[in-house]
Amino acid sequence: MQIHRLTVEEGFLDGLDITFDRGLNVIIGARGVGKTSILEMIRFALRLPHIDQRRADIAKRHAESVLGGGRVVVTYLDGDNMRSASRSIGDPEIDPIAMSSLTPTSLGQNELEGIGLNQRSRLRLLDGQAGVNETDFSSEIGRLRQTVTRISAQLAELTSQREQLRQQDLSRMVVAKQLEEARIAESMLMREGSAEMAKLRERIHVEQQRVAIEQTQLRNVDLFREMLGSVQEQIKKVQGRLSKTISEVNDRGASRYVGPLSKITEAQQQVLNISLEVTDSLESDIISHKQQIAQINDRSRPLRQEFERLQQGAGAAAELTVRLQNQMEELDRDLQRLRKLEDHIEELRFHRAQVLNEIDNLRERIWVVRKQTAERLSKVFAPRIRVALEHYGDRANYVANLADALRNSGLQHNVTAEHLAERLSPQELINAIERRDVARLTSVGRLTSARADKLITHMLGSSKLGEVITSEVDDTAIFELLVGGEYRPTEQLSTGQRCSVVLPILLADSSRTLLLDQPEDHLDNAYLVENTVDRLRSRSKIAQTIVVTHNANIPVLGDAAKVFALESDGRRGYVKEQGALADPKVVRAITDLMEGGEDAFRRRANFYRGA
C-alpha cells in the first residue's frame, strides 16, 4: 500500500490537502504546528494497528481532538487500484482496512522506546518483518478456540453427570445383598403361608410389576420432555441471535443475505412448532401413565390390605423385594448410561485434541517464519544486534487465566498457577484434571496428593476450564545489543540504546509504507547519520517513508523526495511550503526551521571548518 493523498475537513488541520511522493517524505515545522497530527490523521483514517498497543487509546484521543467534528480522507494505491478511506469521530467501529502484510507500519513519538520495553510489541514488530498476517491467524485461531471452549463446556457437563452416576453405582453391591436377603425372607414366609396368601401375593406382585413398568415409562417420558425443552430453549436463543444478525446485515447494507437468513429462521420455527407438538403429546403420555399408576394402585390396595390382614410380615417382605428389585433394575440402566456417557466423553476429548492440534500446527507455522526472520535480522545486524526467540515463552495469559480459575480453591492461586504453567501446557493440565490424574499433578512437584485432589475437585466444578485450555501461550521476542563484549536485552538498556536497537530493525522492512514520528529522539547525531539516514535513504528507493522530524540530517542526507514545511496561526495548522529537496523555498524552510537560519548555519559551518 502506498499513501497518495491526505485531505482534512474542519478541526485544527481544516483545509489540509497534500499529496505524498512514493519515496522519502519529510514533514518539518516548529512545535505545535500539527506535524504529528498529520501522521495521526493517516493512522486514524486507515485504522492502522499499533505495534505498541498500549498507546492505541492515546493516539485515538489525539486524532479525535485534532479532527473535532470534521472528516479525514486518505487516498492510497493498493496494487494497481486507487482506493480511499474516510473517517470521522461518529463513524461506527469497523475492521481495519487492507489488513494484509502490506499494511503501513506507523510509529508515534516515543513508541520506539516502548517497543524495546514490551515483549508483545517486539513480537508484533517481528511479525511485521516476517509478513505474518496477524488478523488471518488470529481469526482462525479464535474460531478454533471457540470450538475448544464449546467442547470443554460439554465435557464439564458430561463429567458432572458421570460423577453422579459413579456415586450411584457405588451402592450396587449393598442393594444386591439386600435384595438377596429379602428374597430369602419372602421365600420362607411364602412356604409358611396358605394357598390363599400365595395367590394374593402373586396378584400383588403382578400389580407391583405393572406399577414399576408404568413408573419406568413415566420417568423416560419425563426425561425426554426435559431434553426436548432444553432443545427448544436453544432454538429460541439461536432465533434471537439470527434476528440480531438480520438486523445487523440490514444495517450494513447487505440485504441480499436477509432472504436466506429469514428462511433459516422460518425453518427453525417449523422445527420449534413440531417439537412443541411432540411436547404436548408427551404431556398427554405423562398424564396417562400417572392415571394408569393410580388405577393399578387402586386395584392393588384391597389386595394388600387383605394380604396384610392375613400375614402382615409376608406382605412387607414381598413389597421390600419388589422395591429392591426395581432399585436394582434402575442401577442396571444407570450403569448402561454411564458406559455410554464415558464413550461420549472420550469422543469429545479426542475431537478437542484434534482442534488443539490444529491450533498448535498454526502456531508452529508462525514460529518457523518468526525464527527464520529472527535469524535473518541477526545476520543483517551482526554482531551489534541480535534477535532471539523463545518458543512458547510468553505464558502471561495462561498464568492469569489459571490463577483466576483457582481463586477460592483453598490453594495459593497465583503461586500454584505460576508453578503449573511452567511445567504443563494448558492441554496437559486440563487432561490431568478431567481424568483425575493426581499422580500427574504431583509429579511436577510442589503439590501433595491432598492438594492435587483439592485442585482437581475445584477445577471440575469451575466454569473456567474452557478459558484455561484455550489460553494463549505465545513466543517471546528478545532484542539484544552487544555492549562491552556481552549481549544485553533491551529491558536492561538505556533509552537511547533501546531506540538504537529497535529503529534499525524497523527500517529493515522495505516491503511496506512506514510512518515515523521524530525517530531521532534519544539518538545522537553521529549515530543518526552513520546508521539511520543511510537506511532511510536506501529503503525509500523501494518503499514509501513518511517522517516527522526536527533534525535536518534526515531530509538533507536522506535525500528526501518531498518536504512539507508546516506553520500555524494558533488556530489552524497548514502547509506553508512543499516541494522537492532542491526547491529554493524548501531549502530556505529547512535552513530557517532546522538550522536556526542562514546566519546560524554559516557560523556553525565556519566553526566546523576551523576545527
Secondary structure, 3 states (H helix, E strand, C coil): CEEEEEEEECCCCCCCEEECCCCEEEEEECCCCCHHHHHHHHHHHHCCCCCCHHHHHHHHHHHHHHHCCCEEEEEEEECCEEEEEEEECCCCCCCCCCCCCCCCEEECCCHHHHHHHCHHHHHHHHHHHHCCCHHHHHHHHHHHHHHHHHHHHHHHHHHHHHHHHHHHHCCHHHHHHHHHHHHHHHHHHHHHCCHHHHHHHHHHHHHHHHHHHHHHHHHHHHHHHHHHHHHHHHHHHHHHHHHHHHHHHHHCCCHHHHHHHHHHHHHHHHHHHHHHHHHHHHHHHHHHHHHHHHHHHHHHHHHHHHHHHHHHHHHHHHHHHHHHHHHHHHHHHHHHHHHHHHHHHHHHHHHHHHHHHHHHHHHHHHHHHHHHHHHHHHHHHCCCEEEEEEEEEECHHHHHHHHHHCCCCCCCHHHHHHHHHHHCCHHHHHHHHHCCCHHHHHHCCCCCHHHHHHHHHHHHCCCCHHHHHCCCCEEEEEEEEEECCEEEEHHHCCHHHHHHHHHHHHHCCCCCCEEEECCCCCCCHHHHHHHHHHHHHHHHCCCCEEEECCCCHHHHHCCCCEEEEEEECCCCEEEEEEECCCCHHHHHHHHHHHCCCHHHHHHHHHHHHHC
